[in-house]
Amino acid sequence: MTPNEIDILACETPYKGYLRIERFRLRHTLFDGKMGPEISREVLQRGHAVGVVLYDPDRNAVVLIEQFRVGALAAGWEPWITEIVAGIIDVDEMPADVARRETLEEAGCEILDLVPVYSYLVSPGCSSETVRLFCGRIDASNIGGIFGLQDEGENIRVSAVPLDEALRRLQSGNIVSSVAIIGLQWLALNQAALRARWSTLPRSAKDT
Protein backbone atom coordinates (compact mmCIF):
# COMPACT_ATOMS: atom_id res chain seq x y z
CA MET A 1 0.00 0.00 0.00
CA THR A 2 1.34 3.43 -0.97
CA PRO A 3 1.22 6.07 1.79
CA ASN A 4 -1.25 8.81 0.89
CA GLU A 5 -1.82 11.00 3.93
CA ILE A 6 0.24 14.10 4.72
CA ASP A 7 -0.41 16.36 7.69
CA ILE A 8 1.36 19.73 7.30
CA LEU A 9 1.72 21.17 10.80
CA ALA A 10 3.49 24.41 9.83
CA CYS A 11 5.27 26.11 6.96
CA GLU A 12 7.49 29.17 7.29
CA THR A 13 9.86 31.11 5.04
CA PRO A 14 13.19 31.72 6.85
CA TYR A 15 14.82 33.19 3.72
CA LYS A 16 13.62 34.94 0.57
CA GLY A 17 15.97 36.41 -2.01
CA TYR A 18 16.96 35.26 -5.50
CA LEU A 19 15.84 31.89 -4.15
CA ARG A 20 13.33 31.10 -1.41
CA ILE A 21 13.70 28.63 1.44
CA GLU A 22 10.62 27.16 3.10
CA ARG A 23 10.66 25.06 6.26
CA PHE A 24 7.97 22.41 6.66
CA ARG A 25 6.94 20.59 9.82
CA LEU A 26 4.84 17.60 8.86
CA ARG A 27 3.83 14.01 9.40
CA HIS A 28 2.95 11.43 6.76
CA THR A 29 1.72 7.86 6.64
CA LEU A 30 4.30 5.08 6.40
CA PHE A 31 4.32 2.01 4.17
CA ASP A 32 2.82 -0.05 6.99
CA GLY A 33 -0.19 2.31 7.09
CA LYS A 34 0.69 3.96 10.41
CA MET A 35 1.22 7.71 10.83
CA GLY A 36 4.90 8.56 11.09
CA PRO A 37 6.58 10.95 13.54
CA GLU A 38 6.84 14.69 13.03
CA ILE A 39 9.72 15.71 10.78
CA SER A 40 11.20 19.07 9.76
CA ARG A 41 12.45 19.66 6.22
CA GLU A 42 13.78 22.73 4.36
CA VAL A 43 12.79 23.08 0.70
CA LEU A 44 14.43 25.25 -1.95
CA GLN A 45 11.72 27.02 -3.97
CA ARG A 46 13.37 28.06 -7.23
CA GLY A 47 10.54 27.80 -9.74
CA HIS A 48 10.14 25.45 -12.70
CA ALA A 49 12.33 25.24 -15.77
CA VAL A 50 12.44 24.18 -19.40
CA GLY A 51 15.39 22.51 -21.12
CA VAL A 52 15.79 22.15 -24.90
CA VAL A 53 18.08 19.79 -26.81
CA LEU A 54 18.63 21.68 -30.07
CA TYR A 55 19.31 19.27 -32.93
CA ASP A 56 19.94 19.72 -36.65
CA PRO A 57 19.19 16.35 -38.27
CA ASP A 58 20.58 17.41 -41.66
CA ARG A 59 24.02 18.11 -40.15
CA ASN A 60 23.64 15.62 -37.29
CA ALA A 61 24.71 18.42 -34.95
CA VAL A 62 23.60 19.64 -31.53
CA VAL A 63 23.87 23.04 -29.90
CA LEU A 64 25.89 23.22 -26.69
CA ILE A 65 26.35 26.29 -24.52
CA GLU A 66 28.95 27.21 -21.91
CA GLN A 67 28.44 29.58 -18.98
CA PHE A 68 29.50 30.30 -15.40
CA ARG A 69 27.52 28.50 -12.67
CA VAL A 70 27.95 29.50 -9.02
CA GLY A 71 26.59 26.15 -7.80
CA ALA A 72 29.45 24.36 -9.52
CA LEU A 73 31.89 26.81 -7.93
CA ALA A 74 30.41 26.14 -4.48
CA ALA A 75 30.73 22.40 -5.08
CA GLY A 76 34.43 22.79 -5.82
CA TRP A 77 33.97 21.96 -9.52
CA GLU A 78 34.99 23.86 -12.65
CA PRO A 79 32.39 26.67 -12.74
CA TRP A 80 32.26 27.13 -16.53
CA ILE A 81 30.19 24.15 -17.58
CA THR A 82 28.68 22.78 -20.78
CA GLU A 83 24.90 22.77 -20.92
CA ILE A 84 21.93 22.83 -23.25
CA VAL A 85 19.55 25.78 -23.58
CA ALA A 86 17.31 26.15 -20.51
CA GLY A 87 15.32 28.78 -18.63
CA ILE A 88 12.80 29.44 -15.89
CA ILE A 89 9.07 29.43 -16.63
CA ASP A 90 7.54 32.80 -15.79
CA VAL A 91 4.02 33.20 -14.40
CA ASP A 92 1.31 32.28 -16.96
CA GLU A 93 3.94 31.17 -19.48
CA MET A 94 3.60 27.89 -21.40
CA PRO A 95 6.66 25.58 -21.40
CA ALA A 96 6.79 25.43 -25.21
CA ASP A 97 6.85 29.24 -25.35
CA VAL A 98 9.76 29.26 -22.87
CA ALA A 99 11.62 26.81 -25.10
CA ARG A 100 11.26 29.16 -28.07
CA ARG A 101 12.16 32.27 -26.06
CA GLU A 102 15.23 30.78 -24.40
CA THR A 103 16.46 29.31 -27.68
CA LEU A 104 16.41 32.76 -29.25
CA GLU A 105 17.96 34.48 -26.21
CA GLU A 106 20.67 31.91 -25.48
CA ALA A 107 21.50 30.50 -28.92
CA GLY A 108 20.25 33.10 -31.41
CA CYS A 109 18.21 30.67 -33.47
CA GLU A 110 14.61 29.66 -34.13
CA ILE A 111 12.97 26.34 -33.31
CA LEU A 112 11.44 24.76 -36.42
CA ASP A 113 9.72 21.84 -34.69
CA LEU A 114 9.37 20.96 -31.01
CA VAL A 115 9.09 17.47 -29.52
CA PRO A 116 8.16 16.92 -25.84
CA VAL A 117 10.57 14.59 -24.02
CA TYR A 118 10.21 14.31 -20.22
CA SER A 119 9.14 16.16 -17.12
CA TYR A 120 11.23 15.38 -14.05
CA LEU A 121 12.13 16.53 -10.55
CA VAL A 122 15.64 17.91 -10.29
CA SER A 123 16.39 17.12 -6.64
CA PRO A 124 13.18 16.02 -4.86
CA GLY A 125 14.89 15.52 -1.52
CA CYS A 126 15.35 19.26 -1.04
CA SER A 127 13.91 21.23 -3.97
CA SER A 128 10.54 21.73 -5.66
CA GLU A 129 12.17 22.52 -9.02
CA THR A 130 10.99 20.58 -12.07
CA VAL A 131 12.28 20.53 -15.63
CA ARG A 132 10.14 20.15 -18.74
CA LEU A 133 12.49 18.79 -21.39
CA PHE A 134 12.04 19.20 -25.16
CA CYS A 135 13.97 18.44 -28.31
CA GLY A 136 13.91 21.20 -30.90
CA ARG A 137 14.76 20.98 -34.57
CA ILE A 138 16.98 23.84 -35.69
CA ASP A 139 19.17 24.91 -38.59
CA ALA A 140 22.72 24.90 -37.21
CA SER A 141 24.39 26.43 -40.27
CA ASN A 142 24.95 29.82 -38.60
CA ILE A 143 25.18 28.78 -34.95
CA GLY A 144 27.94 30.29 -32.84
CA GLY A 145 28.91 33.33 -30.81
CA ILE A 146 28.24 34.95 -27.45
CA PHE A 147 24.64 35.34 -26.29
CA GLY A 148 22.54 35.92 -23.18
CA LEU A 149 20.87 38.87 -21.47
CA GLN A 150 23.39 41.29 -19.98
CA ASP A 151 20.89 42.66 -17.47
CA GLU A 152 20.56 39.11 -16.07
CA GLY A 153 24.32 38.65 -15.87
CA GLU A 154 24.37 36.08 -18.68
CA ASN A 155 27.49 35.49 -20.76
CA ILE A 156 26.87 32.40 -22.87
CA ARG A 157 29.18 30.90 -25.49
CA VAL A 158 27.28 28.92 -28.12
CA SER A 159 28.57 26.30 -30.54
CA ALA A 160 27.20 23.58 -32.78
CA VAL A 161 29.06 20.27 -32.55
CA PRO A 162 28.56 16.91 -34.26
CA LEU A 163 26.33 14.66 -32.20
CA ASP A 164 29.03 11.98 -32.05
CA GLU A 165 31.44 14.51 -30.52
CA ALA A 166 28.83 15.62 -27.97
CA LEU A 167 28.23 11.99 -26.98
CA ARG A 168 31.99 11.38 -26.65
CA ARG A 169 32.21 14.38 -24.31
CA LEU A 170 29.27 12.98 -22.38
CA GLN A 171 30.86 9.52 -22.13
CA SER A 172 34.18 10.99 -20.96
CA GLY A 173 32.51 12.90 -18.13
CA ASN A 174 33.09 16.39 -19.56
CA ILE A 175 29.37 17.18 -19.47
CA VAL A 176 28.13 17.31 -15.87
CA SER A 177 24.86 19.27 -16.07
CA SER A 178 21.94 16.92 -15.38
CA VAL A 179 19.59 18.46 -17.95
CA ALA A 180 22.28 18.16 -20.64
CA ILE A 181 23.08 14.57 -19.66
CA ILE A 182 19.42 13.53 -19.76
CA GLY A 183 18.74 15.41 -22.98
CA LEU A 184 21.75 14.05 -24.87
CA GLN A 185 21.13 10.49 -23.72
CA TRP A 186 17.52 10.77 -24.91
CA LEU A 187 18.71 12.10 -28.25
CA ALA A 188 21.19 9.24 -28.65
CA LEU A 189 18.33 6.76 -28.18
CA ASN A 190 15.82 8.60 -30.37
CA GLN A 191 17.77 10.21 -33.21
CA ALA A 192 16.54 7.66 -35.76
CA ALA A 193 12.90 8.35 -34.89
CA LEU A 194 13.53 12.10 -35.04
CA ARG A 195 15.15 11.81 -38.45
CA ALA A 196 12.15 9.85 -39.70
CA ARG A 197 9.74 12.45 -38.28
CA TRP A 198 11.64 15.42 -39.64
CA SER A 199 12.37 13.91 -43.06
CA THR A 200 8.73 14.60 -43.94
CA LEU A 201 8.77 18.22 -42.80
CA PRO A 202 10.19 21.20 -44.73
CA ARG A 203 12.98 23.11 -43.03
CA SER A 204 10.63 26.06 -42.48
CA ALA A 205 8.02 23.94 -40.66
CA LYS A 206 6.68 25.39 -37.46
CA ASP A 207 6.39 23.34 -34.29
CA THR A 208 3.26 21.32 -33.80
N, C-alpha and C positions, 0 to 999 in steps of 0.2 A: 504494500500500500504506500502510495506517495504522500508525504506530508502536505497538508493544504491549508493549515490554519496559522496565521501570523497575527500576533497581538503587539502593535506598536505602542509602547508605553510613553515615549517622549521622543521628540526630534528637535534639535537645536542647531544653530549655525555659528560655530565658534570662529569661523574665518570666512570673509568674502572679499575677493579682489579679482584678479584676472581669472582665477579659479575660485570655486566655492567648496568649503568643507562642511558637511553635515554630520552630526553625531546622532545615531539612533540607539535607543534602549528598547529592546524588544524580546519577545519570546515566540517560539514557533514549535509546532508539533514535530515529533521525532519519527523515525521510520517504524518504531514499534507502536505508534499511535498515541503515545503519552505526550503531554506538554513539557517542553524542555525548560531549562532554567533561564533566567534573565541574562542577556548578553548585551554588551556595548560595542558598537562598531562605527568607525568613521568612514564616510563615503566621499570620494572626490566627485563633485558635480561639474563636469566640463562641457556638457552638451553632446550632441550627436554629430557624426561626421559622414562624409562620402569619400570613397576612394575610387579612382578610375585607372584601370590598365589601358593605356593608349597604344593601339596596335595598328600597323599598316600591313595588311595581308599581301599586298602587291610587292612590297620590299622585304617582307618578313622581318619587320623592325618594330621595336618598342621604344617608347619615350621614357627616359629616366631623368630624374631631377636630383640635384644636390643642394642641400642647405644646412645651415647651422641649427642644432637642436640642443637646448639647454638641458633637457632630461638626459641625453647621452653624456653631456659634460658632467652632470652630477653623478652619473653611474661610473665615471672613470673611463668612459669609452671615447673614441674619436668623435668629436661633436659635429663634424661635417659628414653627413650620412647620405646614402643613396636611397631615394624613395620613388614612389609614383605620385601623380597628382592627387591631392586630397584637400578637403576643406570642411569647415564647420557649417552645419545647416542652420540658417537664421530662422527666426520666428515666421511661420506661415509660408516657408519655402519648401518646394518639393525636391526630393533627393535628385531626380533627373535634372532639374534646373540647376542645382548646385554643381553637378558634374559638368555641365556645359560652361557655367560661369568660371569655375576653377580651372578648367582646361584652357580657357582663353586667357585668364589672368596669369597662370603659372607656366603655361607652355606656348602661348601665342598661336594656338591653332583651334580649328573648329571640329567638333564631333560630327561625323557623317551618319553614324548609326550607333545605337546604344543598347547593350545587352545586360540585363540584370544578372548578377552572379550570386552573392551571398549577403545576408545580414548577420553580424556576429557581435558578441560582447568582447570588448578589448581586454579588460581585466576585472571580471565580475567579483573577485574577492574584495575589491576596494574602490571600484569606480563604476558609475552608471553609464559611461560612454559606450556607444554602439557605433559600428561602421556599416554603412550600406555600400557594398562593393559593386562596381560596374566594369564592363569592358567596352571601350569606345573605339570604333573604327576611325582612323584619321589618315590624312595624307602627310607622310613624313618627309616629303621632298625638300621642304624649306625649314625643317625643325632645327633649332639651335639658338643659343644666345643667353642673355641674362634677363630674367623676368621677375615678377612679384610686385606687390604694392609697397612703395616706400613708406607710406604713412602707417603701415602695419609692421614695419621693420623687416620686410621680406627681401631677401637677396638670393635668387634661385637661378642656378645654372642648369640649362636644359640641353639634352642631347638625345639623338635617336641612335640606337645601337641595334645590330642584328640580334634577333631573339636568341640564337645559339650563344652569342657572347653574354647576353644578360643571364641566361641559365647557367653558364659556366661561372659567372661571378656569384650567382646564388649558391651553386654547389660548393664553391670554395669558401663560403662564409663571408664574402665581402658585402653582401646585402643583409642588413640586420633589422630593418624596419618590418614590423609584423604585417602591415597592410601590403607592402611590396612583396614580401615572401609569399603570402597567401595568393595575391593577385597573379604573380608570375607562375606559381605552381599550377593554378587553375588554367592559365593560358597554355602551359605546356601540355596539359591533359586535353584541352579543348580546341587547339588551333585548327585541327582538321575540320571539325564541325563549323568553326567560324569561317574558314575559307569556303566551305560549301555554301553557307548562308550568304556570304558577301559576294560570291561569284555571280549571283543572280541580281545584284543591285548595282546601279550605276554609281560612279564615284561621287556624284553630287547628291546621293540619296540622303534624305533626312531621317533622323531616328524615329523608330516606330514605338 
